[in-house]
Amino acid sequence: MPASPDASRRSDADVAGFTASPQLAQALQQILVDLVELHLQGKQAHWNVVGHNFRDLHLQLDEIVDEAREAADTIAERMRALAAWPDGRSDTVTATTTLPAFPEGEQSVSTVVDLVTARLRVTADTLRTHHDRVDSEDPATADLLHTVIDSLEKYAWMVSAENRTV
C-alpha cells in the first residue's frame, strides 16, 4: 500500500540529530536580528556619510555590511540545521533589535564613526550576552559566535581609530 503524501513529509525535528532548545533558538534569534539590523544601519550610514575621509569610510562600511550579512546568514542557517526557525522579517527585526535607531539624513564622517562603532559594540555585546548559554548547550554553535565576535570587535576598533588622536 503506498504511503500517504503526508507520511513522506517529515518535520526538521524528525530528521535532525541535535535540535535547539527554545532558549538556544531564542538566543540565536536575538543575535540574528541584531546582525540584520547592523547590516541595514551600515548601509544607511554608507549611503549618507559625508565629509573628510568619506571614501575610506564609505568603502569600510561596505565591508562591515558584507560581514554582518554573511554572519546573519550563517546564524540563520545554523538555526535551520538545529530545527529552529529564523525570523528576519523587517517587522520582527524592528520590534526586537537591541540596536538604537540610526538617524536619518546626511551624517558627518566623525558622527558615523561614533554611531557605527557603538552599533558594532552593541551587536558584539548581544553575542557575548548569549555566548555562555549557547556554549553550554551547543559548543559547535558557540564556535560560530566566536568568529563573529572577533570580527565585530576588530571592526569596532578599526572604525573607532578614525576619530582617535594621540
C-alpha positions as CSV (number, residue, x, y, z in Angstrom):
1,M,0.0,0.0,0.0
2,P,1.5,3.4,-1.0
3,A,2.3,5.8,1.8
4,S,0.1,8.8,2.1
5,P,1.5,12.1,0.9
6,D,1.7,13.3,4.5
7,A,3.7,10.3,5.5
8,S,6.6,11.2,3.3
9,R,6.8,14.7,4.8
10,R,8.8,14.9,7.9
11,S,9.5,17.9,10.1
12,D,13.0,19.2,10.6
13,A,12.8,17.8,14.2
14,D,12.0,14.4,12.8
15,V,15.2,14.2,10.7
16,A,17.5,16.4,12.8
17,G,20.1,15.0,15.2
18,F,20.6,17.7,17.7
19,T,17.8,20.2,18.0
20,A,17.9,23.6,19.6
21,S,16.1,24.1,22.9
22,P,13.7,27.0,22.9
23,Q,16.3,29.0,24.9
24,L,19.0,28.4,22.3
25,A,16.7,29.2,19.4
26,Q,15.7,32.5,21.2
27,A,19.3,33.4,21.8
28,L,20.2,32.8,18.1
29,Q,17.1,34.7,17.0
30,Q,18.2,37.8,19.0
31,I,21.7,37.5,17.5
32,L,20.2,37.2,14.0
33,V,18.0,40.3,14.3
34,D,20.9,42.4,15.6
35,L,23.1,41.3,12.8
36,V,20.3,42.1,10.2
37,E,19.8,45.5,11.8
38,L,23.6,46.1,11.8
39,H,23.6,45.3,8.1
40,L,20.8,47.7,7.4
41,Q,22.2,50.5,9.5
42,G,25.6,50.0,8.0
43,K,24.0,50.5,4.6
44,Q,22.2,53.6,5.8
45,A,25.5,55.0,7.0
46,H,27.2,54.1,3.8
47,W,24.7,56.0,1.7
48,N,24.6,59.1,3.9
49,V,28.2,59.7,5.2
50,V,29.8,62.9,4.1
51,G,33.0,64.8,4.9
52,H,36.7,64.5,5.1
53,N,37.9,60.9,4.5
54,F,34.4,60.0,3.1
55,R,35.7,57.5,0.6
56,D,37.7,55.3,3.0
57,L,34.8,55.1,5.5
58,H,32.3,54.6,2.7
59,L,34.3,51.5,1.5
60,Q,34.9,50.2,5.0
61,L,31.1,50.4,5.7
62,D,30.5,48.1,2.8
63,E,33.0,45.6,4.3
64,I,31.0,45.8,7.6
65,V,27.7,45.4,5.8
66,D,29.0,42.3,4.0
67,E,30.3,40.9,7.2
68,A,27.0,41.4,9.1
69,R,25.0,40.0,6.2
70,E,27.2,36.9,6.0
71,A,27.2,36.4,9.7
72,A,23.4,36.7,9.8
73,D,23.1,34.1,7.0
74,T,25.4,31.8,8.9
75,I,23.4,32.1,12.1
76,A,20.1,31.7,10.3
77,E,21.4,28.6,8.5
78,R,22.7,27.2,11.8
79,M,19.2,27.7,13.3
80,R,17.7,25.7,10.4
81,A,20.3,23.0,10.9
82,L,19.2,22.8,14.6
83,A,15.5,22.7,13.6
84,A,14.8,26.3,14.7
85,W,13.1,28.8,12.5
86,P,14.9,32.2,11.9
87,D,12.7,35.2,11.5
88,G,14.4,38.0,9.6
89,R,11.3,39.9,8.6
90,S,11.6,43.6,8.8
91,D,8.8,44.0,11.3
92,T,10.4,41.4,13.6
93,V,13.8,43.0,13.3
94,T,12.4,46.4,14.0
95,A,10.5,45.2,17.0
96,T,13.2,43.1,18.6
97,T,16.6,44.6,17.8
98,T,18.8,45.9,20.7
99,L,20.5,48.4,18.4
100,P,19.4,52.0,18.8
101,A,17.8,53.7,15.7
102,F,20.1,55.2,13.2
103,P,19.5,58.9,12.5
104,E,18.1,59.9,9.1
105,G,19.8,62.2,6.6
106,E,23.4,63.0,5.9
107,Q,25.9,62.4,8.7
108,S,29.5,63.6,9.1
109,V,32.3,61.1,8.9
110,S,33.1,61.6,12.6
111,T,29.5,61.1,13.6
112,V,29.2,58.0,11.5
113,V,32.4,56.6,13.1
114,D,30.9,57.0,16.5
115,L,27.4,55.7,15.5
116,V,28.8,52.6,13.7
117,T,31.4,51.9,16.4
118,A,28.6,51.9,19.0
119,R,26.4,49.6,16.9
120,L,29.3,47.2,16.3
121,R,29.8,47.1,20.1
122,V,26.1,46.6,20.9
123,T,26.0,43.7,18.4
124,A,29.1,42.1,19.8
125,D,27.6,42.5,23.3
126,T,24.5,40.7,22.1
127,L,26.7,37.8,21.0
128,R,28.7,37.9,24.3
129,T,25.5,38.0,26.4
130,H,24.2,34.8,24.8
131,H,27.6,33.1,24.4
132,D,27.8,31.1,27.6
133,R,24.2,29.8,27.4
134,V,24.9,28.8,23.7
135,D,28.2,27.2,24.6
136,S,26.7,25.1,27.4
137,E,24.1,23.6,25.1
138,D,26.0,23.6,21.7
139,P,29.7,24.2,21.6
140,A,29.7,24.0,17.8
141,T,27.4,27.0,17.6
142,A,29.4,28.8,20.1
143,D,32.4,28.4,17.8
144,L,30.4,30.3,15.1
145,L,29.8,33.1,17.7
146,H,33.5,33.3,18.5
147,T,34.2,34.1,14.8
148,V,31.5,36.8,14.6
149,I,32.5,38.4,17.9
150,D,36.2,38.6,16.8
151,S,35.2,40.2,13.5
152,L,32.8,42.8,15.0
153,E,35.2,43.8,17.7
154,K,38.0,44.1,15.2
155,Y,35.8,46.4,13.0
156,A,34.8,48.4,16.1
157,W,38.5,49.0,16.9
158,M,39.4,49.9,13.3
159,V,36.4,52.2,12.8
160,S,36.8,54.0,16.1
161,A,40.5,54.7,15.3
162,E,39.3,57.2,12.7
163,N,38.3,59.6,15.5
164,R,41.2,59.0,17.8
165,T,44.1,61.3,18.3
166,V,47.4,60.9,20.1
